[in-house]
């Protein structure tokens, strides 16, 4: 199904960076799954992280995270951050992105929009409830993603570059 609006392509086509941690220690990863909406009377974002991802530990240990979106010129940087693991190398050194430290999280100066999110809820997806053809294709017997729901507590629009 194709829609005339770009709202549904923010994750799938444009991608985003999910970042958790603090100025002392953080990790970021490229995400292409997620959703935005309203839950419990709050504006929320839902993201999904596999337990084997380095960012997973940061998501578990921190009460806030950010989701940031970028102009097309940073697509190669987002590809690098989706391919390399911060567990194995300084993957940020392979990009042109510059960390920007916020009171409640980390984003990057080059982001065109950053959502600052307070973690409200986290739960592993129930593989028994996933349609068999999707379960087999995506998980093949492996551990499922953990769903994180975050309340939008701030929106930073525009690049943070001086």
Order of alpha helices (4+ residues) and beta strands (2+ residues): alpha-beta-beta-beta-beta-alpha-beta-alpha-beta-beta-beta-alpha-beta
